[in-house]
Amino acid sequence: MNRRRLVLAVGVLGAFLSLPGCRAKAPLDVVPKPAGTMELLRLFPSAGSMVDEGTVIVAVVRYEVRPFRHNLYYVMPQLITHDPSRTISGPLPVGDFPRLKAAAGDTTVSLPVAGVWKDRNVVKPLQVWFYLNRDDGGGRSSVIATIGPFSFPAGEGAQ
């Protein structure tokens, strides 16, 4: 293509794109990178307590996320594994963690120890973190804030 045709083609394309409705638009679901905080209000049993297969670890955390979008954020427990590049959330699939309904508030998170009791990849004593995550879709999420770790010695029968 010679220079004159190239300049004409670029000019026509530019004129077309300047028409209303022809400009590229940012997707409506683009979310700015959020900032978040979490604070532990209560933990039962308390960190350092012996746990067994029947224990349910319960945390009440205060959180804040800005900017906030309804049903996009959740708090989940994470356990340290012997693989330093991997943590696990216990027995519940990520999609089962309750979604936060407000930009700030308190929420309760439970971790039934039975779901990880026999998992040989989980570090003993149990090392539990709580993550505030944003659902990025497609089974992926981003960590916004963390609190922990909280250590729980595993009682008899731990793998």
C-alpha positions as protocol buffer text, in pm:
chain_id: "A"
residue {
  index: 1
  type: MET
  ca { x: 0 y: 0 z: 0 }
}
residue {
  index: 2
  type: ASN
  ca { x: 147 y: 336 z: -89 }
}
residue {
  index: 3
  type: ARG
  ca { x: 175 y: 623 z: 155 }
}
residue {
  index: 4
  type: ARG
  ca { x: -124 y: 819 z: 18 }
}
residue {
  index: 5
  type: ARG
  ca { x: -362 y: 520 z: 58 }
}
residue {
  index: 6
  type: LEU
  ca { x: -229 y: 449 z: 409 }
}
residue {
  index: 7
  type: VAL
  ca { x: -288 y: 810 z: 520 }
}
residue {
  index: 8
  type: LEU
  ca { x: -638 y: 803 z: 366 }
}
residue {
  index: 9
  type: ALA
  ca { x: -722 y: 468 z: 535 }
}
residue {
  index: 10
  type: VAL
  ca { x: -602 y: 592 z: 875 }
}
residue {
  index: 11
  type: GLY
  ca { x: -798 y: 917 z: 830 }
}
residue {
  index: 12
  type: VAL
  ca { x: -1121 y: 733 z: 739 }
}
residue {
  index: 13
  type: LEU
  ca { x: -1077 y: 495 z: 1033 }
}
residue {
  index: 14
  type: GLY
  ca { x: -1016 y: 788 z: 1269 }
}
residue {
  index: 15
  type: ALA
  ca { x: -1326 y: 969 z: 1145 }
}
residue {
  index: 16
  type: PHE
  ca { x: -1534 y: 651 z: 1187 }
}
residue {
  index: 17
  type: LEU
  ca { x: -1411 y: 593 z: 1542 }
}
residue {
  index: 18
  type: SER
  ca { x: -1491 y: 952 z: 1638 }
}
residue {
  index: 19
  type: LEU
  ca { x: -1862 y: 897 z: 1567 }
}
residue {
  index: 20
  type: PRO
  ca { x: -2076 y: 859 z: 1882 }
}
residue {
  index: 21
  type: GLY
  ca { x: -2125 y: 494 z: 1973 }
}
residue {
  index: 22
  type: CYS
  ca { x: -1820 y: 375 z: 1777 }
}
residue {
  index: 23
  type: ARG
  ca { x: -1556 y: 431 z: 2040 }
}
residue {
  index: 24
  type: ALA
  ca { x: -1413 y: 140 z: 2234 }
}
residue {
  index: 25
  type: LYS
  ca { x: -1560 y: 135 z: 2580 }
}
residue {
  index: 26
  type: ALA
  ca { x: -1419 y: -7 z: 2901 }
}
residue {
  index: 27
  type: PRO
  ca { x: -1617 y: -309 z: 3022 }
}
residue {
  index: 28
  type: LEU
  ca { x: -1882 y: -218 z: 3276 }
}
residue {
  index: 29
  type: ASP
  ca { x: -1758 y: -484 z: 3514 }
}
residue {
  index: 30
  type: VAL
  ca { x: -1402 y: -350 z: 3546 }
}
residue {
  index: 31
  type: VAL
  ca { x: -1337 y: -309 z: 3918 }
}
residue {
  index: 32
  type: PRO
  ca { x: -1055 y: -87 z: 4049 }
}
residue {
  index: 33
  type: LYS
  ca { x: -802 y: -264 z: 4269 }
}
residue {
  index: 34
  type: PRO
  ca { x: -964 y: -267 z: 4612 }
}
residue {
  index: 35
  type: ALA
  ca { x: -806 y: -193 z: 4946 }
}
residue {
  index: 36
  type: GLY
  ca { x: -918 y: -383 z: 5251 }
}
residue {
  index: 37
  type: THR
  ca { x: -860 y: -436 z: 5619 }
}
residue {
  index: 38
  type: MET
  ca { x: -954 y: -706 z: 5867 }
}
residue {
  index: 39
  type: GLU
  ca { x: -941 y: -729 z: 6244 }
}
residue {
  index: 40
  type: LEU
  ca { x: -997 y: -1041 z: 6454 }
}
residue {
  index: 41
  type: LEU
  ca { x: -1273 y: -983 z: 6710 }
}
residue {
  index: 42
  type: ARG
  ca { x: -1312 y: -1337 z: 6848 }
}
residue {
  index: 43
  type: LEU
  ca { x: -1158 y: -1678 z: 6789 }
}
residue {
  index: 44
  type: PHE
  ca { x: -1289 y: -2003 z: 6934 }
}
residue {
  index: 45
  type: PRO
  ca { x: -1116 y: -2209 z: 7042 }
}
residue {
  index: 46
  type: SER
  ca { x: -840 y: -1960 z: 7118 }
}
residue {
  index: 47
  type: ALA
  ca { x: -511 y: -1990 z: 6930 }
}
residue {
  index: 48
  type: GLY
  ca { x: -285 y: -2245 z: 7096 }
}
residue {
  index: 49
  type: SER
  ca { x: -576 y: -2467 z: 7201 }
}
residue {
  index: 50
  type: MET
  ca { x: -561 y: -2839 z: 7122 }
}
residue {
  index: 51
  type: VAL
  ca { x: -800 y: -2935 z: 6840 }
}
residue {
  index: 52
  type: ASP
  ca { x: -927 y: -3272 z: 6722 }
}
residue {
  index: 53
  type: GLU
  ca { x: -1137 y: -3405 z: 6437 }
}
residue {
  index: 54
  type: GLY
  ca { x: -1460 y: -3283 z: 6596 }
}
residue {
  index: 55
  type: THR
  ca { x: -1345 y: -2922 z: 6648 }
}
residue {
  index: 56
  type: VAL
  ca { x: -1497 y: -2634 z: 6454 }
}
residue {
  index: 57
  type: ILE
  ca { x: -1277 y: -2325 z: 6457 }
}
residue {
  index: 58
  type: VAL
  ca { x: -1493 y: -2011 z: 6452 }
}
residue {
  index: 59
  type: ALA
  ca { x: -1366 y: -1657 z: 6392 }
}
residue {
  index: 60
  type: VAL
  ca { x: -1554 y: -1330 z: 6403 }
}
residue {
  index: 61
  type: VAL
  ca { x: -1375 y: -1067 z: 6198 }
}
residue {
  index: 62
  type: ARG
  ca { x: -1436 y: -701 z: 6128 }
}
residue {
  index: 63
  type: TYR
  ca { x: -1365 y: -606 z: 5768 }
}
residue {
  index: 64
  type: GLU
  ca { x: -1369 y: -308 z: 5535 }
}
residue {
  index: 65
  type: VAL
  ca { x: -1334 y: -302 z: 5155 }
}
residue {
  index: 66
  type: ARG
  ca { x: -1313 y: 7 z: 4931 }
}
residue {
  index: 67
  type: PRO
  ca { x: -1439 y: 32 z: 4663 }
}
residue {
  index: 68
  type: PHE
  ca { x: -1709 y: -223 z: 4736 }
}
residue {
  index: 69
  type: ARG
  ca { x: -1931 y: -424 z: 4502 }
}
residue {
  index: 70
  type: HIS
  ca { x: -2213 y: -640 z: 4639 }
}
residue {
  index: 71
  type: ASN
  ca { x: -2154 y: -1020 z: 4636 }
}
residue {
  index: 72
  type: LEU
  ca { x: -1796 y: -991 z: 4507 }
}
residue {
  index: 73
  type: TYR
  ca { x: -1607 y: -1030 z: 4838 }
}
residue {
  index: 74
  type: TYR
  ca { x: -1587 y: -1304 z: 5101 }
}
residue {
  index: 75
  type: VAL
  ca { x: -1380 y: -1408 z: 5403 }
}
residue {
  index: 76
  type: MET
  ca { x: -1241 y: -1762 z: 5409 }
}
residue {
  index: 77
  type: PRO
  ca { x: -1008 y: -1969 z: 5627 }
}
residue {
  index: 78
  type: GLN
  ca { x: -682 y: -2091 z: 5476 }
}
residue {
  index: 79
  type: LEU
  ca { x: -453 y: -2363 z: 5610 }
}
residue {
  index: 80
  type: ILE
  ca { x: -81 y: -2386 z: 5547 }
}
residue {
  index: 81
  type: THR
  ca { x: 30 y: -2698 z: 5358 }
}
residue {
  index: 82
  type: HIS
  ca { x: 369 y: -2862 z: 5315 }
}
residue {
  index: 83
  type: ASP
  ca { x: 379 y: -2710 z: 4965 }
}
residue {
  index: 84
  type: PRO
  ca { x: 487 y: -2346 z: 5023 }
}
residue {
  index: 85
  type: SER
  ca { x: 306 y: -2234 z: 4706 }
}
residue {
  index: 86
  type: ARG
  ca { x: -32 y: -2373 z: 4817 }
}
residue {
  index: 87
  type: THR
  ca { x: -285 y: -2319 z: 5094 }
}
residue {
  index: 88
  type: ILE
  ca { x: -624 y: -2486 z: 5123 }
}
residue {
  index: 89
  type: SER
  ca { x: -958 y: -2356 z: 5237 }
}
residue {
  index: 90
  type: GLY
  ca { x: -1070 y: -2670 z: 5412 }
}
residue {
  index: 91
  type: PRO
  ca { x: -1375 y: -2873 z: 5326 }
}
residue {
  index: 92
  type: LEU
  ca { x: -1587 y: -2600 z: 5166 }
}
residue {
  index: 93
  type: PRO
  ca { x: -1553 y: -2506 z: 4799 }
}
residue {
  index: 94
  type: VAL
  ca { x: -1465 y: -2138 z: 4758 }
}
residue {
  index: 95
  type: GLY
  ca { x: -1809 y: -2066 z: 4609 }
}
residue {
  index: 96
  type: ASP
  ca { x: -1974 y: -2176 z: 4934 }
}
residue {
  index: 97
  type: PHE
  ca { x: -1827 y: -1898 z: 5149 }
}
residue {
  index: 98
  type: PRO
  ca { x: -2089 y: -1633 z: 5229 }
}
residue {
  index: 99
  type: ARG
  ca { x: -2054 y: -1316 z: 5023 }
}
residue {
  index: 100
  type: LEU
  ca { x: -2020 y: -986 z: 5206 }
}
residue {
  index: 101
  type: LYS
  ca { x: -2324 y: -761 z: 5172 }
}
residue {
  index: 102
  type: ALA
  ca { x: -2172 y: -431 z: 5285 }
}
residue {
  index: 103
  type: ALA
  ca { x: -1845 y: -239 z: 5247 }
}
residue {
  index: 104
  type: ALA
  ca { x: -1775 y: -276 z: 5618 }
}
residue {
  index: 105
  type: GLY
  ca { x: -1902 y: -490 z: 5902 }
}
residue {
  index: 106
  type: ASP
  ca { x: -1850 y: -806 z: 6104 }
}
residue {
  index: 107
  type: THR
  ca { x: -1874 y: -1160 z: 5970 }
}
residue {
  index: 108
  type: THR
  ca { x: -1837 y: -1508 z: 6115 }
}
residue {
  index: 109
  type: VAL
  ca { x: -1623 y: -1773 z: 5946 }
}
residue {
  index: 110
  type: SER
  ca { x: -1618 y: -2142 z: 6042 }
}
residue {
  index: 111
  type: LEU
  ca { x: -1360 y: -2410 z: 5970 }
}
residue {
  index: 112
  type: PRO
  ca { x: -1472 y: -2768 z: 6049 }
}
residue {
  index: 113
  type: VAL
  ca { x: -1143 y: -2942 z: 6129 }
}
residue {
  index: 114
  type: ALA
  ca { x: -1291 y: -3278 z: 6019 }
}
residue {
  index: 115
  type: GLY
  ca { x: -1258 y: -3162 z: 5658 }
}
residue {
  index: 116
  type: VAL
  ca { x: -878 y: -3141 z: 5680 }
}
residue {
  index: 117
  type: TRP
  ca { x: -804 y: -3383 z: 5966 }
}
residue {
  index: 118
  type: LYS
  ca { x: -673 y: -3666 z: 5747 }
}
residue {
  index: 119
  type: ASP
  ca { x: -511 y: -3447 z: 5479 }
}
residue {
  index: 120
  type: ARG
  ca { x: -139 y: -3529 z: 5494 }
}
residue {
  index: 121
  type: ASN
  ca { x: -56 y: -3206 z: 5308 }
}
residue {
  index: 122
  type: VAL
  ca { x: -184 y: -2985 z: 5591 }
}
residue {
  index: 123
  type: VAL
  ca { x: 88 y: -2870 z: 5833 }
}
residue {
  index: 124
  type: LYS
  ca { x: 45 y: -2981 z: 6196 }
}
residue {
  index: 125
  type: PRO
  ca { x: -2 y: -2800 z: 6427 }
}
residue {
  index: 126
  type: LEU
  ca { x: -271 y: -2641 z: 6212 }
}
residue {
  index: 127
  type: GLN
  ca { x: -171 y: -2295 z: 6091 }
}
residue {
  index: 128
  type: VAL
  ca { x: -489 y: -2101 z: 6009 }
}
residue {
  index: 129
  type: TRP
  ca { x: -513 y: -1768 z: 5828 }
}
residue {
  index: 130
  type: PHE
  ca { x: -826 y: -1576 z: 5736 }
}
residue {
  index: 131
  type: TYR
  ca { x: -829 y: -1414 z: 5393 }
}
residue {
  index: 132
  type: LEU
  ca { x: -1052 y: -1138 z: 5262 }
}
residue {
  index: 133
  type: ASN
  ca { x: -1084 y: -1222 z: 4893 }
}
residue {
  index: 134
  type: ARG
  ca { x: -1237 y: -1073 z: 4580 }
}
residue {
  index: 135
  type: ASP
  ca { x: -1398 y: -1317 z: 4337 }
}
residue {
  index: 136
  type: ASP
  ca { x: -1229 y: -1256 z: 4001 }
}
residue {
  index: 137
  type: GLY
  ca { x: -1449 y: -1510 z: 3820 }
}
residue {
  index: 138
  type: GLY
  ca { x: -1353 y: -1836 z: 3655 }
}
residue {
  index: 139
  type: GLY
  ca { x: -1265 y: -1997 z: 3988 }
}
residue {
  index: 140
  type: ARG
  ca { x: -997 y: -1734 z: 4060 }
}
residue {
  index: 141
  type: SER
  ca { x: -977 y: -1480 z: 4340 }
}
residue {
  index: 142
  type: SER
  ca { x: -748 y: -1206 z: 4471 }
}
residue {
  index: 143
  type: VAL
  ca { x: -643 y: -1169 z: 4833 }
}
residue {
  index: 144
  type: ILE
  ca { x: -727 y: -821 z: 4963 }
}
residue {
  index: 145
  type: ALA
  ca { x: -631 y: -859 z: 5332 }
}
residue {
  index: 146
  type: THR
  ca { x: -519 y: -1134 z: 5572 }
}
residue {
  index: 147
  type: ILE
  ca { x: -499 y: -1201 z: 5943 }
}
residue {
  index: 148
  type: GLY
  ca { x: -304 y: -1481 z: 6105 }
}
residue {
  index: 149
  type: PRO
  ca { x: -152 y: -1726 z: 6135 }
}
residue {
  index: 150
  type: PHE
  ca { x: -322 y: -1883 z: 6435 }
}
residue {
  index: 151
  type: SER
  ca { x: -170 y: -2210 z: 6551 }
}
residue {
  index: 152
  type: PHE
  ca { x: -373 y: -2505 z: 6681 }
}
residue {
  index: 153
  type: PRO
  ca { x: -192 y: -2819 z: 6803 }
}
residue {
  index: 154
  type: ALA
  ca { x: -357 y: -3131 z: 6664 }
}
residue {
  index: 155
  type: GLY
  ca { x: -467 y: -3390 z: 6917 }
}
residue {
  index: 156
  type: GLU
  ca { x: -463 y: -3768 z: 6895 }
}
residue {
  index: 157
  type: GLY
  ca { x: -531 y: -3926 z: 6560 }
}
residue {
  index: 158
  type: ALA
  ca { x: -397 y: -3639 z: 6347 }
}
residue {
  index: 159
  type: GLN
  ca { x: -221 y: -3747 z: 6030 }
}
